Amino acid sequence: MTETDIKPAMVEMQGVQVAAWRDPSLIVLEEVTWSVRPGEFWVVAGSPRSGKSDLLLHAAGLMAPSVGTCRVFGCDTYQLDETQMATRLRVGFVFAEANLFSQLTLAENVALPLLYHEKLPEAETAQRVAALLELLELTPQADALPGNVAAVWRRRAALARALALQPELLLLDNPNGGLTARHGHWLMRFLDQLWRGHAFLGGRPMTLVATTDDLAPWQHSRRQFAGVHEGRFTPLGDWGGDKFIGHRAVQELLAVPEGRVET
């Protein structure tokens, strides 16, 4: 048993029935049992519209399961309301479409969590926002509205906003979708730095969960993988293991015959 195994889970699902965000009457995943523990880096792979995004919303406590139990930092998500704000702020979430406020500049979007939850002096807020913009290479676009910049910069602004309160757990929905090679390589390096302990976090490692329908860039010996296929969620362990190689989502996303996944 490793040190990670004995740490309390950040996310704990038992027999969860995952409903669709846009139509809660539609069940997209059945019987999800899953634990995310401190220091782990999970990649949940599946085709588009397979339920990955809905699963991530449940893991963040933004949706409560219709069946089963989901706990985030030990708090049942049925009870995760505004009175549990301290728990909510331990989780950062990055939507696939960024979900920025269109009438605010990128800098103003990044500042929102600090303004609402930290209530810092204006000068200190501005300083922290400037540091985040520099970290995400967004300084040249700071005063631009989201509609006037490319999608990749909107996504980086959403990531900066999610990092503003320095969460312990970061959830990212399809963060590498549609990225060019340059931006994709940057993202993978940056997320790896967060996971290992970025200087921005004072060297504190961050736990990460990302969904993807482009599996190849995520290959890493110390990441944990899960597959979503035909309404089922399956933890797969390490890249290249028997369960990983044999899973239909892996075979479809890597476009390889069964048993031919490169390790």
C-alpha positions as CSV (number, residue, x, y, z in Angstrom):
1,M,0.0,0.0,0.0
2,T,1.4,3.4,-1.0
3,E,1.2,6.7,0.9
4,T,-1.4,7.9,-1.7
5,D,-3.6,4.9,-0.9
6,I,-3.9,5.8,2.8
7,K,-4.7,9.5,2.3
8,P,-8.4,10.5,2.4
9,A,-9.9,10.8,-1.1
10,M,-10.5,14.2,-2.5
11,V,-13.3,12.8,-4.6
12,E,-15.1,9.6,-3.7
13,M,-17.9,8.1,-5.8
14,Q,-19.9,5.0,-4.9
15,G,-22.5,3.5,-7.3
16,V,-23.1,6.9,-8.9
17,Q,-25.5,7.4,-11.7
18,V,-24.3,10.3,-13.8
19,A,-27.0,12.4,-15.5
20,A,-26.5,14.8,-18.4
21,W,-25.9,18.4,-17.5
22,R,-28.3,19.6,-20.3
23,D,-31.0,17.0,-19.6
24,P,-30.9,15.6,-16.0
25,S,-33.5,13.0,-17.0
26,L,-30.9,11.4,-19.3
27,I,-28.5,9.0,-17.6
28,V,-25.2,8.9,-19.4
29,L,-23.1,6.7,-17.0
30,E,-24.2,3.9,-14.6
31,E,-22.6,2.6,-11.4
32,V,-19.5,4.8,-11.2
33,T,-17.2,3.9,-8.4
34,W,-14.0,5.9,-8.3
35,S,-11.6,7.6,-5.9
36,V,-9.3,10.5,-6.6
37,R,-6.6,10.8,-4.0
38,P,-4.1,13.6,-3.2
39,G,-1.1,13.7,-5.6
40,E,-2.8,11.7,-8.4
41,F,-3.1,12.8,-12.0
42,W,-6.1,11.2,-13.7
43,V,-6.9,11.2,-17.4
44,V,-10.5,10.1,-18.3
45,A,-10.7,9.1,-22.0
46,G,-13.7,8.7,-24.1
47,S,-15.3,9.7,-27.4
48,P,-17.3,13.0,-27.7
49,R,-20.7,12.9,-25.9
50,S,-19.7,9.8,-23.9
51,G,-20.5,11.4,-20.6
52,K,-17.0,12.6,-19.6
53,S,-18.0,16.2,-19.0
54,D,-21.0,15.2,-17.0
55,L,-18.8,13.0,-14.9
56,L,-16.4,15.8,-14.2
57,L,-19.2,18.1,-13.2
58,H,-20.2,15.5,-10.6
59,A,-16.6,15.2,-9.4
60,A,-16.5,18.9,-8.9
61,G,-19.7,18.9,-6.8
62,L,-21.5,21.1,-9.5
63,M,-24.0,18.3,-10.0
64,A,-25.3,15.8,-7.4
65,P,-25.9,12.2,-8.5
66,S,-29.4,11.0,-8.9
67,V,-28.4,7.6,-7.5
68,G,-25.3,6.8,-5.4
69,T,-23.0,8.8,-3.2
70,C,-20.4,11.4,-4.3
71,R,-18.2,13.2,-1.7
72,V,-15.8,16.0,-2.4
73,F,-13.3,16.5,0.4
74,G,-15.5,14.4,2.6
75,C,-18.6,16.5,2.0
76,D,-21.7,14.8,0.4
77,T,-22.5,16.8,-2.8
78,Y,-26.2,16.7,-1.9
79,Q,-25.2,19.1,0.9
80,L,-22.6,21.1,-1.0
81,D,-24.4,24.4,-1.1
82,E,-23.3,28.0,-0.4
83,T,-22.8,27.1,3.3
84,Q,-20.0,24.8,2.2
85,M,-18.1,27.5,0.2
86,A,-14.8,26.6,1.9
87,T,-15.0,23.1,0.4
88,R,-16.0,24.4,-3.1
89,L,-13.0,26.7,-3.2
90,R,-10.6,23.8,-2.8
91,V,-11.6,22.7,-6.3
92,G,-10.8,24.5,-9.5
93,F,-12.7,23.8,-12.7
94,V,-11.9,24.6,-16.3
95,F,-14.7,24.3,-18.8
96,A,-14.0,23.0,-22.3
97,E,-15.5,26.2,-23.8
98,A,-13.8,28.5,-21.2
99,N,-17.2,30.0,-20.1
100,L,-15.7,33.5,-19.7
101,F,-18.0,36.5,-19.2
102,S,-18.1,38.1,-22.6
103,Q,-18.5,41.7,-21.4
104,L,-15.3,41.5,-19.2
105,T,-11.7,41.6,-20.3
106,L,-9.5,38.6,-19.9
107,A,-7.9,40.3,-16.9
108,E,-11.3,41.1,-15.3
109,N,-12.4,37.5,-15.8
110,V,-9.3,36.2,-14.0
111,A,-9.8,38.7,-11.2
112,L,-13.4,37.5,-10.4
113,P,-12.5,34.8,-7.9
114,L,-10.2,37.1,-6.0
115,L,-12.8,39.9,-5.9
116,Y,-15.6,37.7,-4.7
117,H,-13.8,35.4,-2.3
118,E,-10.5,37.1,-1.2
119,K,-11.7,40.7,-0.9
120,L,-8.2,41.9,-1.1
121,P,-7.1,45.6,-1.5
122,E,-7.3,46.6,-5.2
123,A,-3.6,46.9,-5.6
124,E,-3.0,43.4,-4.3
125,T,-5.7,42.0,-6.5
126,A,-4.1,43.7,-9.5
127,Q,-0.7,42.3,-8.6
128,R,-1.9,38.8,-8.3
129,V,-3.9,39.0,-11.6
130,A,-0.8,40.4,-13.4
131,A,1.2,37.4,-12.0
132,L,-1.4,34.9,-13.3
133,L,-1.5,36.6,-16.7
134,E,2.2,36.4,-17.0
135,L,2.3,32.8,-15.9
136,L,-0.2,31.9,-18.6
137,E,1.5,34.1,-21.2
138,L,-1.7,36.3,-21.4
139,T,-0.3,39.7,-20.6
140,P,-0.5,41.0,-24.3
141,Q,-4.3,40.0,-24.3
142,A,-5.1,41.3,-20.8
143,D,-7.4,44.1,-21.9
144,A,-9.0,42.2,-24.7
145,L,-12.6,40.9,-24.6
146,P,-13.0,37.2,-25.0
147,G,-14.7,37.5,-28.3
148,N,-11.7,39.3,-29.7
149,V,-9.1,36.6,-29.0
150,A,-8.5,33.1,-30.3
151,A,-10.0,30.2,-28.4
152,V,-6.6,29.1,-27.1
153,W,-6.2,32.3,-25.2
154,R,-9.8,32.1,-23.8
155,R,-8.9,28.7,-22.5
156,R,-5.7,29.9,-20.9
157,A,-7.7,32.7,-19.3
158,A,-10.2,30.2,-17.9
159,L,-7.2,28.2,-16.5
160,A,-5.8,31.3,-14.9
161,R,-9.2,32.1,-13.4
162,A,-9.4,28.5,-12.0
163,L,-5.9,28.9,-10.5
164,A,-6.5,32.3,-8.9
165,L,-7.4,30.8,-5.5
166,Q,-4.7,28.1,-5.7
167,P,-7.1,25.1,-5.4
168,E,-5.9,21.7,-4.2
169,L,-7.8,19.8,-6.9
170,L,-7.9,21.0,-10.5
171,L,-10.5,19.5,-13.0
172,L,-10.1,20.3,-16.7
173,D,-12.7,19.3,-19.3
174,N,-11.0,18.4,-22.6
175,P,-8.2,20.9,-22.2
176,N,-6.2,19.8,-25.2
177,G,-9.1,19.7,-27.6
178,G,-8.3,21.4,-30.9
179,L,-4.9,22.8,-29.8
180,T,-2.0,23.2,-32.2
181,A,1.1,21.3,-31.5
182,R,2.8,24.3,-29.9
183,H,0.0,25.1,-27.6
184,G,-0.5,21.4,-26.8
185,H,3.1,20.9,-25.8
186,W,2.9,24.1,-23.6
187,L,-0.2,22.8,-21.9
188,M,1.2,19.4,-21.1
189,R,4.4,20.9,-19.7
190,F,2.4,23.4,-17.6
191,L,0.0,20.8,-16.2
192,D,2.9,18.5,-15.3
193,Q,4.6,21.4,-13.4
194,L,1.3,22.0,-11.5
195,W,1.1,18.3,-10.6
196,R,4.7,18.1,-9.5
197,G,4.6,21.4,-7.6
198,H,4.8,24.7,-9.5
199,A,6.7,27.7,-7.9
200,F,3.4,29.6,-8.3
201,L,2.0,27.2,-5.7
202,G,5.0,27.5,-3.5
203,G,6.1,24.0,-4.7
204,R,2.9,22.4,-3.4
205,P,1.8,19.5,-5.8
206,M,-1.6,19.8,-7.2
207,T,-4.0,16.9,-7.9
208,L,-5.4,16.9,-11.4
209,V,-8.2,15.2,-13.4
210,A,-8.6,15.9,-17.1
211,T,-11.0,14.5,-19.7
212,T,-9.9,13.9,-23.3
213,D,-11.0,12.5,-26.6
214,D,-7.4,12.9,-27.9
215,L,-5.5,10.3,-25.8
216,A,-2.0,10.2,-27.3
217,P,-0.5,13.4,-25.8
218,W,-1.3,12.2,-22.3
219,Q,1.1,9.2,-22.2
220,H,3.0,9.2,-18.9
221,S,4.2,6.4,-16.6
222,R,2.8,8.0,-13.5
223,R,-0.7,9.1,-14.7
224,Q,-3.8,7.1,-13.9
225,F,-6.2,6.4,-16.7
226,A,-9.9,5.7,-16.9
227,G,-12.1,4.9,-19.9
228,V,-15.7,5.9,-20.7
229,H,-17.5,3.7,-23.2
230,E,-21.2,2.8,-23.8
231,G,-22.4,4.2,-20.5
232,R,-19.7,2.7,-18.3
233,F,-16.8,4.2,-16.5
234,T,-13.7,1.9,-15.9
235,P,-10.5,2.8,-14.1
236,L,-7.7,1.4,-16.3
237,G,-4.5,2.0,-14.2
238,D,-1.3,2.9,-15.9
239,W,-0.7,3.5,-19.6
240,G,0.1,0.2,-21.3
241,G,-1.4,-2.1,-18.7
242,D,-3.6,-5.0,-19.6
243,K,-6.8,-3.2,-18.7
244,F,-5.7,0.0,-20.5
245,I,-4.7,-1.9,-23.7
246,G,-7.9,-3.9,-23.8
247,H,-10.4,-1.1,-23.3
248,R,-12.5,-0.1,-26.3
249,A,-12.2,3.7,-25.6
250,V,-8.4,3.4,-25.7
251,Q,-8.5,1.4,-28.9
252,E,-10.9,3.8,-30.6
253,L,-9.1,7.0,-29.5
254,L,-5.6,5.7,-30.4
255,A,-7.0,4.1,-33.6
256,V,-5.1,0.9,-33.1
257,P,-6.2,-2.8,-33.2
258,E,-6.8,-4.5,-29.9
259,G,-3.6,-5.2,-28.0
260,R,-1.4,-3.0,-30.2
261,V,-1.1,0.1,-27.9
262,E,2.4,1.4,-27.7
263,T,4.0,1.4,-24.3
